[in-house]
Amino acid sequence: MQETAEQYRWIDFNTIIGKCNISWVEEFYANALGYAVDDYTSTVRGKTISYAPDVID
């Protein structure tokens, strides 16, 4: 896992993230499950969030 994280430079990415609300993160992941394949959406506090590859790139 460490090698993969370093290869994709995820470790560097994590250092630029400030404080976050962990309950929102948990809600995002909980609501991302169970949708149609390739839907790439979740909801947090009633707001729809897309995490499609073309949106996050």
Buried (B, 14 or more C-beta within 10 A) or exposed (E): EEEEEEEEEEEEEEEEEEEEEEEEEEBBEEBBEEEEEEEBBBBBEEEEBEEEEEEEE
